[in-house]
Amino acid sequence: MSDKILNVAVVGLGIGRSHIVEGYLPNTDKFRIAAICDLSQDRLDGIGAEFGIEQRLTDFDALLRMDDIDIIDVCTPPMVHYPQIMAALRAGKHVICEKPLVGSLAQARRGCRGRKDRQRQVDADFSVSLWRWHRAGSKNYQ
Ligand SMILES: NC(=O)c1ccc[n+]([C@@H]2O[C@H](COP(=O)([O-])OP(=O)(O)OC[C@H]3O[C@@H](n4cnc5c(N)ncnc54)[C@H](O)[C@@H]3O)[C@@H](O)[C@H]2O)c1
């Protein structure tokens, strides 16, 4: 198993804060929170200061241009999931996304195709998914 620590960016800092607290901080041997992104500067500054996260972006596209991000954790409102998942895949990132994953079967199929074409992982954020990621460690996500 690779020892690589994966760099995560959390997008959307409502329930995204819980992902930080319950998902990533207890697993710092596998994940590093490299950036946070939200439209709200207040949320960015509050959570950035709380957890010592320096990279705070309001621009999702700028986040996608960061070469050192491995995984985008999408915690934005549901209507934003599909465009952000597809943009993240196009940028070569793995994606984990809050439920509901997308809005239709057609979007799910396009997401699956995008994932396969780019050899990246997309997962819906049910607790079983986080557990599976944790169990799989870095080996499937490089
Ligand atoms: N809160 C829960 O208990 C809960 C439970 C299950 C699923 N979810 C899912 O989690 C997602 C988020 O829910 P929430 O309760 O955290 O909502 P929220 O409104 O509290 O937070 C969403 C955040 O996303 C930010 N945002 C919106 N558009 C953005 C964009 N384009 N780029 C960057 N940031 C953007 C907003 O500024 C806001 O801070 C939803 O899909 C919801 O269905 C939430």
The ligand as a Tripos MOL2 file, in Angstrom:
@<TRIPOS>MOLECULE
LIG
   44    48     1     0     0
SMALL
NO_CHARGES

@<TRIPOS>ATOM
      1 N1        -26.4890   19.2750    6.6170 N.am      1 LIG1
      2 C1        -26.7850   17.9690    6.6730 C.2       1 LIG1
      3 O1        -27.0320   17.3860    7.7450 O.2       1 LIG1
      4 C2        -26.7650   17.1590    5.4150 C.ar      1 LIG1
      5 C3        -27.0940   15.8140    5.4960 C.ar      1 LIG1
      6 C4        -27.0530   15.0590    4.3480 C.ar      1 LIG1
      7 C5        -26.6940   15.6250    3.1590 C.ar      1 LIG1
      8 N2        -26.3840   16.9400    3.0840 N.ar      1 LIG1
      9 C6        -26.0060   17.4840    1.8020 C.3       1 LIG1
     10 O2        -24.8390   18.3030    1.9260 O.3       1 LIG1
     11 C7        -24.8830   19.3470    0.9640 C.3       1 LIG1
     12 C8        -24.6650   20.6640    1.6650 C.3       1 LIG1
     13 O3        -25.6480   20.8240    2.6470 O.3       1 LIG1
     14 P1        -25.4280   21.8410    3.8670 P.3       1 LIG1
     15 O4        -26.4680   21.5000    4.8470 O.co2     1 LIG1
     16 O5        -23.9970   21.8360    4.2760 O.co2     1 LIG1
     17 O6        -25.7680   23.2520    3.1340 O.3       1 LIG1
     18 P2        -25.2930   24.7170    3.5450 P.3       1 LIG1
     19 O7        -26.1750   25.6350    2.7640 O.co2     1 LIG1
     20 O8        -25.1940   24.8650    5.0150 O.co2     1 LIG1
     21 O9        -23.7960   24.8240    3.0030 O.3       1 LIG1
     22 C9        -23.5120   24.8320    1.6490 C.3       1 LIG1
     23 C10       -22.3010   25.7250    1.4410 C.3       1 LIG1
     24 O10       -21.9450   25.6390    0.0730 O.3       1 LIG1
     25 C11       -21.4980   26.9230   -0.3400 C.3       1 LIG1
     26 N3        -21.6020   27.0120   -1.7910 N.ar      1 LIG1
     27 C12       -22.7440   27.0960   -2.5430 C.ar      1 LIG1
     28 N4        -22.4250   27.1370   -3.8560 N.ar      1 LIG1
     29 C13       -21.0710   27.0750   -3.9340 C.ar      1 LIG1
     30 C14       -20.1540   27.0770   -5.0150 C.ar      1 LIG1
     31 N5        -20.5620   27.1490   -6.2890 N.pl3     1 LIG1
     32 N6        -18.8220   27.0070   -4.7360 N.ar      1 LIG1
     33 C15       -18.3970   26.9260   -3.4580 C.ar      1 LIG1
     34 N7        -19.2250   26.9250   -2.3830 N.ar      1 LIG1
     35 C16       -20.5420   26.9960   -2.6280 C.ar      1 LIG1
     36 C17       -22.4000   27.8940    0.3930 C.3       1 LIG1
     37 O11       -21.8170   29.1770    0.4800 O.3       1 LIG1
     38 C18       -22.5650   27.2040    1.7490 C.3       1 LIG1
     39 O12       -21.6000   27.6680    2.6910 O.3       1 LIG1
     40 C19       -26.2460   19.2270    0.2650 C.3       1 LIG1
     41 O13       -26.0760   18.5260   -0.9380 O.3       1 LIG1
     42 C20       -27.0740   18.3830    1.2240 C.3       1 LIG1
     43 O14       -28.0550   17.6210    0.5570 O.3       1 LIG1
     44 C21       -26.4030   17.7000    4.1900 C.ar      1 LIG1
@<TRIPOS>BOND
     1     1     2 1
     2     2     3 2
     3     2     4 1
     4     4     5 ar
     5     4    44 ar
     6     5     6 ar
     7     6     7 ar
     8     7     8 ar
     9     8     9 1
    10     8    44 ar
    11     9    10 1
    12     9    42 1
    13    10    11 1
    14    11    12 1
    15    11    40 1
    16    12    13 1
    17    13    14 1
    18    14    15 2
    19    14    16 1
    20    14    17 1
    21    17    18 1
    22    18    19 2
    23    18    20 1
    24    18    21 1
    25    21    22 1
    26    22    23 1
    27    23    24 1
    28    23    38 1
    29    24    25 1
    30    25    26 1
    31    25    36 1
    32    26    27 ar
    33    26    35 ar
    34    27    28 ar
    35    28    29 ar
    36    29    30 ar
    37    29    35 ar
    38    30    31 1
    39    30    32 ar
    40    32    33 ar
    41    33    34 ar
    42    34    35 ar
    43    36    37 1
    44    36    38 1
    45    38    39 1
    46    40    41 1
    47    40    42 1
    48    42    43 1
@<TRIPOS>SUBSTRUCTURE
     1 LIG1         1 GROUP 0 **** ****
